[in-house]
Amino acid sequence: MLTLQEKIGQLLMVGFDGTSAPPYLLDWLASGRVGGVYLFARNVDSPSQLKQLVDTCHNAAKYPILVGIDQEGGAVARLRAGFSESPGAMALGASRDMQLAEEVAFMLGQELAALGINWNFAPVADVAHNRANPSVGTRSAGRDKDLVRDFVVAQIKGFERAGVASTAKHFPGLGNTEIDTHDALARVSGSLRYLYEEDLMPFRGAIGANAPCIMTTHVMFEELDDRYPASLSPRVINGLLRDELGYDRAVCTDCMEMKAITDGWGAGESAVLAVQAGVDILLFSHSRARQEAAYDALLGAAESRRISTARIDKSIARIGAIKRQYPLDDRPALEIVGCDAHLSLARKAARAGMVLLRAPERWPIARRRSRVLCIEFAAQLFANEEELDSGTALSRYLRQRLPHAESVIVRSESELDLIPAQAESLSAASDILIVATRNAHTLPWQAQAAQGAMDRHPGGVLLCLRDPDDASVISGAGVILCSNGDSGPSLEAAVDAICGDYEPGGILTVNLELAT
């Protein structure tokens, strides 16, 4: 029988810094003060190290725990080097192959299971209908609600086969905002017709597929609740999700340390409001102080009857059901992580998700002796000069396939002077220009710089590494390729297409008008 203190602990899932568990966390696990551990890339060094870390947490815990991670594939994947990367949701959607999507989820789930991780915060069930959205993009399968629903159901099936809990997120839909909830509270105003007809469709599919958990978003839907964002809203969770849609399994929050929550309510009060609203599991990803504040506030609310024992017991029952359903008693061997079969499947999926929007006059675009200049707008931040010298993953693979390739890497607006300084001298000697963009449609400086490069070398290759909408703001390309994400397999698939290894057959999952 759990004590009240232990019941409160079961509602909390916490993150921490470092590649080994800090002593305070092991103490919390041993006393039942937390019910789970939330992992990030900062906790990962290698498969063997991560397995040891996870095993340490499991072994320290007084009660069975949930160990969760964001391993969506594509843009959001905490496990990369040494693990099997996979293309993201939009690439899998572009393949139109839901069996392939299920197999990729099964692959990811198998690797998590081998590591002792029994809960994945995936798939993304958001519809990508706002091109200015800073959070969703290629994390969504696309702008068609039925396609997104089918993808979500396929991924849930794949994770289920692997014995890992899945999470449909971010309820009731994160796709129609232009504010990142990491930075501020986002609001959606006006009629709820679109929400009901579009955004809720994938979540209905997830509920029908018996998803073990649904994650809420920190967006305020003013026509539903003009006081609280979804994560704190009884109208959204107990009303819409539980009563209207009939979902009675676990509900978790997105990270409660995002500014959308902390700026308005603070750790303690937000935790109490979320549980009152119907949330079962609260994610506090970073700060020990906020984790302690949440625990103390919840315990105080329970002792003062602000939160009833019956309400807490409902959450304990739902959390216990997940732990019993996903015990990972029979884990795959660690050797399955990054195995050849998984890497081959990831390559297959990445190629299936490659979209050719404008075809070249000749194929292949480049041959081994071609002189290629690639101007890449990079998302990667380099830790030191040695790392910078080795280049990005795209530039390294491009040189591997095309030894005469040269790359100009632009990491920020402040480095735009690199383009005329280096590119002009290279372009005259180059047969082929590749302009590789990342969300240029939301970054005017990037769109302007990419257009300038294309104007100087018209007829080049526009490689949209993230959102395909970049093709609507950059004109003059002779070839337009969309990888629908820039995971390792998708980057390799893009270069392989340029080298003529295959001709892309993916189908775009967003509506756009090409720039002329």
N, C-alpha and C positions, 0 to 999 in steps of 0.2 A: 504494500500500500504506500503510495507516494505521499509525502508530507506536502503541506501547502508550499513551502519553500522549493521543494523539488518540482512541483507542478508548474510553478512560475518559471523555473529553469528550463523546463521542456519547451516553453514557448519561444525561447531565444536561440538563434543561430548566429555565431560570431566569427569574424575574421581576425587575423593577426598578421604581424610582420615577421619575415624570416623563414628560413627553410627547415627550422625545427620548432617544435611546439614550446612556447614559453612556459616557465614553471607555473605562473598564475592560471594559465589555461588548463594545464593538467590538473591543478587543484580544483578548478571549477568542474571539470569532467568527473573527477573522482567523487565530488560531493553532490553531483546531480544538479549543479547550478546552471548549466547550459545543456540544451538538448541536441546540439549539433555544431559542426564546424564548416565555415564557408571559405573555400580556397580560391586564391588568385595566382596570377603568374609570379607574383613576388614570393610565393611559397614553393616554387618549383625550380629545381636544378636539373634533375634527371629522373627517368622512370624509377630506378631503384631507390633514389633518395625520397621521392614522393611516396612510394609504397611504404617505406619505413616510417615516414612522418604520419601517414594515415593509420598504419597499424599501431603506432604509439598512442594516437588519440583513441582508437577503438579499445585498446587494452587498458587505458587509464580510466575509461568511463565506468561509472557505477551502473548505468543502464545502457541499453543499445542506443547508439546515436546515428544521426543522419550526417553524412559528409557530402557537401554539395559543391558544385562548380559550374561556371558558365562555359560550356563546351558546345556552342552552337555549331561551330564550323564557320569558315569564312572570316568576316571581320571581327567577330567576338569568339575567341578561342584562347583559353588560358594555357593550353598544352600545345606546344609547337615543336621546337627542335627536340628530336629524339622520340617524338610521338607521331601519330598519323594525323597530319592536317587534312582537312576536307574542304571542298568548296562550300560556300554558304547557301542560304535558302534561295536567293534569286537565281543562282546558277542551276541549282537542282530544279527549280521551277521552270527554267528555260529548257531543260531537257524534256519536259512534259512526261517524265518517266517516274511515276510514283513508286514503282517497285524498286527502282534505283535509289530513290530517296529513303525508302525503308531500309535498304541494305546499308546505306551510308550511316544511318542512325544506329543500326545494329553494330556496325564496325566501331563507331565511337563509344557505344555502350559497352561493348566487350572490353575495350581498353580501360574504361573507367572501372569496370568490375574487377579487372585484374589488379588495379591499384587500390581497391577497397573503397572506391567512391560509389555510393549507392543512390545518388540523386543528381540529376542534371537539370540546370535551369534552361531548358530548351524543350520544345521549339518556340520560335517567335510566331505568334498568331496575329500580328498586326498587318493591316492592309496598307500598302505603300501608296496612298493616294494623294499625298501632299509632297511635291517634289522639293519643297524647301525644308522638309523635316530633317533636323540634324541627328536624329537618333536611330531611325529605322532603316531607310535605304535598302541596301542589298541584304540586310538581315531578314527582310520579308521576301516571300516567294514572288510577290508582285502586286499588281493593282486590281486583280480580279479576285473577288471574295471567294468564289468557288475553287479556284486554283489554290489559293492560300489554305482554304479548309482542307482540301485533299492532301496537300503537303503536310499539314499539321497532323492529320490522322495517320498518314504513312509514317511520319517520324515517331509518333507515340507508339505505334506498333513495333517499330524497330528497337526502340529503347526497352520496351516491354519484353521482347524476345531475349534481350541481353540481361534481363533481371535488374534493370536500373530504372528508378522512378523518373518520369519526365515532368515538365512544368510548362503549361501553355501560358504565354505572357504577351502583352501586358494589358490585363483586363481593365476596362472594357474596350481598349484600343488606344494605341499611342501614335497612330499614323497621321492624325490630322492636326498636329501641333507644329509650331515653328520655334519652340523653345526647348532646350535640353533640360530635363528635370534635374540633372546633376547641378545645374547652374541657378535655376529659379523655378518657381511654380508656373506651370503651363495651364492655360485655361482654354476650354472649348465652349463657345457661346452659340446661341441660336437653336434652331430646330434639332430634335433628336432623330429625325427621320433617317438621316444617313447612318447614324450610329446603329440603329435597329436593323436597317436593311443591308448594311455593308459590314461594319466593323464587328458586329456580334456573330456573323455567320461562321468564321473559323472557330470561335469559342463554342458555338453550338456543336460543331463537329468534334471538338475536343471532349466535350461533355458526353457526346454519344459514344466516343471511343473510350470512355471511362478513364480519362486522364486523372492520375492520382493527385495532382496539385494544379492550381491556377494562381498565377502571380498577378497582383494588382499594380497599377501605375499611379504615379503621383501627379496625375492630371486632374484638374477640376472641371467637371462637366456641369456647367452652371444651370442647365435646365433640369438636371437631376438633383444637384446639391450645390447651392451657391455659397456654402459655408466651408465645406471640407473637400479636399481632393479625394479621389477614389479610394486610396489606401486607408483613409480615416472615416469614410462615409458609410453609415448604416444603410442609407438609401441605395448605394451602389452594391455593397456586399450582401447584406441580409435581404435587401429588397430585390434588386435586379438579378444578381447572380444566384442567390439561394432560392428566393420565392418565385421569381418569374422564370428563370431558366432551369430551376430544379436541381442545382448542383449542391451536393452534400458531402463532398470530399474536402481535402485540405485546401486552405487558402493561405498563401504567404505574401508578404510585401516585397516590393523591390527594396533596395538598400535604404534603410531609414536614416542614413547619414547624408543623403543627397540634400542640397540646399533647398529644394522644393519643400522639404519637411523641416529641416533644422532651423531655417530662417523664420518660420512661422510658429512652430510649436515646441521645438526643443526635443531632446531625446526622451525624457521621462513622460511628458504629457502626450506626445505623439504615440508612444507605445500603449498607453492606457486607452487613448481614443481608438486606435486600431483594433485592439481586442474587443472593446465595446461594440465596434462596428461589425465584428464577425470574423476578423483575421485570426488564424490559428498559429502562424509561425512568423516571427519578426526577424528580419535580417539586419544586423548591425555589423558592418563589414570592416571597420577600421579602428575606431578609438575605444580603448579600454574604459576610459572615463564615461563615454556615452553608453557603453554596454552596461556598466555598473549603474548608471543613472536610470536606464530603462528597467533593469531588474528591481531596483529599489522602489521605483514608482509603481510598478506592477504589483509588487508585494504589498506596498502600502494601500493601493486601491483594493486589493483583495481583502486585506485585513479590515478595511473600513467599509466593506460591502459596496464600494463603488462599482466593482466588478464582482458579480455573484459567483459562488462556487459552482453552480450549475453551468454557467457560461464557460468557466475554465475547464470543467470536466468534459464538455463537448469537444473542445480543442484537444485535450489529452487523448480522447478516444480516436479522433481523426489522425493525430500524429502517431499514435500507437499502431493504427492500421497500416500506415506507410512502412513503419519499421518492421512490422511482421511480414509484409508482402515483399520487401526487398532486403532480406538479411545477408545476401551474398555468402551463403554457406558454401557454395560450390564455385569458387572463383576460377576464371581462366588463368593459365600460367602467365607470368610476367612477360615471357618471350613473345606473346601475341602483340604486345605494344610495338608499333612501327614495323610489323612483319611485312614481308614482301607482298602477301596477298592483300593486305590493307592498303599499302602504297599503290598497288596496281588498281584497286578499286577507286581510290581517290583520283588517280590520273584519268581513269575512264569517266568518272563523274564530271571532272573539270572540263574535259573535252566535250562531253555531251551538253554542257551548259554554255559553251562558247557560241556567241551570236555574230554572224557576219551581216552587218547592215548595209554595207556598200561593197560590192564585189570588185576585185582587181581585174584589170584587163588581161593579166597573165598570172599563172599559178605555177610554182610557188612565188610568193612575193620576194623572198630572199633566198639566195643560194650561199653555200659555204664561203665562197670567195667574195661575196657582196660586201661593199663598204657601207656600213650602216652607222647613222648617228641617231641615238635615242636621247631625247630630252624628257626626263622623267620628273614629275612632280611627286616627291616622295613623302610618305607618311612617317617614315622611320626616323627616329631620333638616335643619333650616334653617341655612344658613351665616350669615345675617345678618337683621336686622330687615326689610330691604327685600324679601328673599325670602319671609319669613314673611308680610308684608303681601299678597303676591300669591297666597297660599294654596296648597293642594295641587292636583295635577292634577285630582282629582275635583271639588273646589270650583270651580275655574275653568271646567270644562266644564259643571257644573251651572248656574252663573250664565249661561253662554253660551246654554244652552237654555231656562232658566227665570229670567228677569231678576229676579224677586222672591224668589229663593232666598237664604237666609242660612245660613252654616255656622259651627259651633263645632268647632274642631279641637283634639283632645286627643292630645298626643304621648307622654305618659308618665303614670304614676300620680301624680306630683307635681302634675299640672295638672288633677286631677279637680275642683278647686273652680271651674274654668271652666264646668262644666256648669250648676250651679244659678245661678251668677252671671250667665251670659248666656242660657242656654236658657229659663229661666223667663219672662223678659221677652219673648222671641221666640215662645214656643210658643202663647201666648194669641192671637197674631195670625196663626198659621200654620194653613193648611188641612191640610197633610200633614207628618208627621214621618218622616224617614229616619234610621235608626241604621245606620251603616256600620262594621262590625267587621272586625278582622284578628286571627284566631286567639284569640278570646275564650275558647274552650273550654280553652285552656292558660294563660290569664291571669285568675285569679279577680277581680282588681281591675277589669279591663275588663268581664268578664261582669256583675259587680255594678252597675257604672255604666251599662252598656247596658240592663240590666233596669230600673234606676231610671228611666231616660229613657222606656222603653216603658211603664212603669206610669203615668207622669204623662200620657202621650199614647197610650192603648191604641188598637190597630187600625192602627198605623203600619206603615211599610215596614222590614223587617229586610233589610239588604243585606250578605250575607256575602262579603267581598271576597277572602278567602283560603279557608281550609278550611271546607267546608259544615258541619262539626261544630258550628260556632257556633249553628246552628239548634236543636241539642239542649240548649242551656243557657240560651236566652233565649225567654221566652214572651210571649204577648200581641200578637204582630204579626198584622196583617190580611193582609199580603203578605210572602212570603219569596222573595227572589231570591238566587241563588248565581252569582257570576261565575267561580268556580273559579280565581281569580288576579286580581292587580291591576296587570297591565301596562296601558299606555296604551289599547290597543284594547279591553281588557276593561272598563276604567272607562267609556269612551265607550259601549260596548254596554249597560252597566247603565243609564246615564242615558237612552239611546235607548229602552230597554224601558220605563222609567218614563214616558217621554213618549209612549208608544204607537206608536212607529215600527214595531214588530214585536212579536209575542208569542213569548217564548222557547220553544224546543222541545227543549233539551238534556235528557239523561237522567243523573241522578245516578250517579256511579261509586263512591260509598262508601255503606255501610249506616249509617243513623242513625235514631233515633226522635225526632221533633220534640217540643220542650218544650211542655207544656200549661199 
